[in-house]
Amino acid sequence: MRARSSTRTVLGSSVLLLVTLSGCAGLPSEPIPGEPAHHVRGGYRNTAADFHRASGWTRFKFLVSRSWQSLVSPRTFDTPRESAAGLAEGQTLLAGAAPTITWIGHASLLVRVDGVTVLTDPHWSERASPLSWAGPRRLVPPGIPFESLPKVDVVVLSHDHYDHLDLPTLQRLATEHDPLFVVPLGLKAWLAEREVTRVEERDWWGRVEHRGLTFVCTPAQHFSQRTPWDQNRRLWATWAVLGPSRRLYFTGDTGYFDQFKEIGARLGPFDLAAVAIGAYVPAEIMRSVHLTPEQGVQVAEDVGARVMLGIHWGTFDLAEEPLGAPPERMRAETARRAIGPERAWILKIGETRRW
């Protein structure tokens, strides 16, 4: 039985490797005349002049190393979780009218703002993987059980990677909550083929108005891919959620680039910026598509955020930095900049705060 399990795990890792390796193929890089600069034939591209991804061989070696480590010496981490008393207090806060935010884990946030309940990149599955029996496994359960969620009105998706777009969760949300899904270009048709049909998609700077909130699809520096054949066919994005009383900025996944300042100038200042701070080592692979904690702090400053919340760490083991390093480095950087803890939040899994 153990040999069969190991064989299945190796096979699963091989599938994941194939997906990653196929990234060296890709789409044409030339923009389409008369179209936005990030559009190319068949899909999308990053436009920063210095954007560069590591070679397919470099990514192959990284995935082999990660797959081997997960087999022989999987890492564990005791991600801080909210206490029972804190969870009960959070449920009370969620039932009230004040704006609140709850960290479910990774990039999944439950946001209450101006009477609307929003979920970002919701993920309740055991793995962030195309396979149910292989790939990155949860280090900690979701902060709120799915069955305990309040009625969800809107789901915001940043891109199609497995740690951000979890299809079983989306299908369950569509069946049990019937929310509006707000997504970047290319995902509406993809979701419709999978029976998720209440979807609005937008290009960068496009807007969706819903129940008094404005959802703005804003630029990101990343990529998309779920199979060996669909790299960059669907757009990736960050999002601004603008309401009468509060403004939220959500990074999803992105590398650092100069358009954060434009986002702040056009849509800010923001009351809260939820910024990804994990999965940044090895730098050769990660630097163009993920943020370091220090860059995350800079993003919050660029967009004019009153409060920064560090997310995208401690839930899945996706990279090589120590699993507890992202919040430590974020705290060190905010202290260096004389940004007090009241403006630099690290939540426990399941913790709810007013914002």
WORATA-V922826 format. One record per helix or strand of 3 or more residues. SS is the DSSP state (helix for helix, strand for strand). FROM is the first residue (numbers start at 0). LEN is the number of residues. If there is no record, write none. Layout:
# WORATA-V922826
[[SS,FROM,LEN] [SS,FROM,LEN]]
This chain:
# WORATA-V922826
[[helix,1,23] [helix,55,17] [helix,83,12] [strand,99,6] [strand,107,6] [strand,115,5] [strand,135,3] [helix,145,3] [strand,153,3] [helix,166,10] [strand,179,5] [helix,186,6] [strand,198,4] [strand,206,4] [strand,212,6] [strand,237,5] [strand,246,4] [helix,258,9] [strand,269,7] [helix,282,4] [helix,292,10] [strand,304,7] [helix,324,12] [helix,340,3] [strand,351,3]]
